[in-house]
Amino acid sequence: MANFYSSLTEIKSKLKSGGVTVEKLVAGYLDQIKTYAHLNAFNEVFADEAAAQAKQVDERIKQGVAGKLAGMVIAIKDNICYEGHKVSASSKILSDFTSIFSSTIVKRLLAEDAVIIGRCNCDEFAMGAANENSYYGPVHNFADTTRVSGGSSGGSAVAVQANMCHAAIGTDTGGSVRQPASFCGMIGFKPTYGRISRHGIIAYASSFDQVGPITRSVEDAALLYEIMAGADEYDSTLSRKAVNAAPVVADSSKKRIAYLQEAVSSRGVDTEVKAALVNTIDKLRADGHTVEPISFEYLDYLVPTYYILATAEASSNLARYDGVHYGYRSPEATDLQSTYKKSRSEGFGKEVKRRIMLGTFVLSAGYYDAYYAKAQKVRKLIRTKTEEILNQYDFLLVPTAPEPAFEIGKGETDPVRSYLADIFTVQASLAGVPAISLPVGNNSKGLPLGLQLLAKHFAEQELFNFAEYFLKL
């Protein structure tokens, strides 16, 4: 049984006093993984390798040469490449694929002595808001196993929620770190676009995809961000601005905070989510902050704009999985055309095929201007308006999701419901600004609720410091 630790600082204190070793930490997490295997959080566990890594880290600690993450046992989402390990993006089409190189973030984590315990289940190619679109089956929420974990990084969120590892790494395209973190009562962080290298991350929508941590503490999220972020010769989209996020210091100075009026007035938002938002607003005002309602005029365009652009990019990115280069090839194929058609139709799941077809449609000659080009213009409007708001206010406060974790199977019968689960997360993705989801307790059924803070581009330090204060309200 793994002991519960709220932060790496707490773990390091135990390591220093001799109360625990990294080897014992790994053994405890492995026991926890076996106990809660029914949650389906992991696609593969690196048991022997993690134990061997732990021994090496213990030795480095004794020698006084251990890295910043010594003592942190993490899991990575199954779309992050790790040399010599399988990486499938939870898809049949890549089920037997072994990566021949490590992503930049894996190299940086290992260089600071993190122990990687396994790869986590996710929605196939990170497409989903419930982790029900996986070739390996759905992930179950630890708080209520009849409920979804959120997606697409649901396995990563549940792995931390059920104490199967100390922290996990996910990817966030339209909310895929923040929304499952909210559903599981964890902290989920998406940085400014262009902060963390996408080299070695299986692409879904390249102008949106960002790596982010799921943790129990803000200080751990900041530390992981600081280690993973920064320029990388393999990713030309990265900013070269200096990265500075740790140490985190709670910032209680008086702020100007905006919140979306629609989040309080809309019938589509769960009543207990609204209550959590209103309660938080009252606490902030009582503590001397200026908290004002705003109306976001492009709110109704957020989800349509995101799905047009993201599926268009997915159509392009997933064209490489054709049964010829690598990955699954249909045994029924007889020629080149049947190889393409059968391998892709058999290898991709229903949701991925739906998004590829939609993306191909909006990029087609007759509809490009009507859909894709128009969506790009709307994205510019959304970004400009978001920047205007964040120039007037320090932060924008919104729910992470319009409802708590819903029952497994509901997204299958009502796909629009799954898409609308992204209503409050896609704004930060479209605008490219940093955002963090923070737990704000549970509803009357014991299901976790989360609220989200958005900040200006590259204001990660300010966001972490205020988030640390926010959690103590």
Secondary structure as GFF3:
##gff-version 3
##sequence-region A 1 473
A	DSSP	alpha_helix	8	17	.	.	.	ID=ss1
A	DSSP	alpha_helix	22	35	.	.	.	ID=ss2
A	DSSP	three_ten_helix	37	39	.	.	.	ID=ss3
A	DSSP	beta_strand	42	45	.	.	.	ID=ss4
A	DSSP	alpha_helix	47	63	.	.	.	ID=ss5
A	DSSP	beta_strand	73	77	.	.	.	ID=ss6
A	DSSP	three_ten_helix	92	94	.	.	.	ID=ss7
A	DSSP	alpha_helix	104	111	.	.	.	ID=ss8
A	DSSP	beta_strand	115	120	.	.	.	ID=ss9
A	DSSP	three_ten_helix	124	126	.	.	.	ID=ss10
A	DSSP	beta_strand	140	141	.	.	.	ID=ss11
A	DSSP	beta_strand	144	148	.	.	.	ID=ss12
A	DSSP	alpha_helix	154	161	.	.	.	ID=ss13
A	DSSP	beta_strand	167	172	.	.	.	ID=ss14
A	DSSP	alpha_helix	178	183	.	.	.	ID=ss15
A	DSSP	beta_strand	187	190	.	.	.	ID=ss16
A	DSSP	beta_strand	210	215	.	.	.	ID=ss17
A	DSSP	alpha_helix	218	228	.	.	.	ID=ss18
A	DSSP	beta_strand	256	260	.	.	.	ID=ss19
A	DSSP	alpha_helix	261	265	.	.	.	ID=ss20
A	DSSP	alpha_helix	271	286	.	.	.	ID=ss21
A	DSSP	beta_strand	290	294	.	.	.	ID=ss22
A	DSSP	alpha_helix	299	317	.	.	.	ID=ss23
A	DSSP	three_ten_helix	318	320	.	.	.	ID=ss24
A	DSSP	alpha_helix	336	347	.	.	.	ID=ss25
A	DSSP	alpha_helix	350	363	.	.	.	ID=ss26
A	DSSP	pi_helix	368	373	.	.	.	ID=ss27
A	DSSP	alpha_helix	374	392	.	.	.	ID=ss28
A	DSSP	beta_strand	395	399	.	.	.	ID=ss29
A	DSSP	alpha_helix	410	413	.	.	.	ID=ss30
A	DSSP	alpha_helix	415	420	.	.	.	ID=ss31
A	DSSP	alpha_helix	426	431	.	.	.	ID=ss32
A	DSSP	beta_strand	435	442	.	.	.	ID=ss33
A	DSSP	beta_strand	448	454	.	.	.	ID=ss34
A	DSSP	alpha_helix	460	470	.	.	.	ID=ss35
###
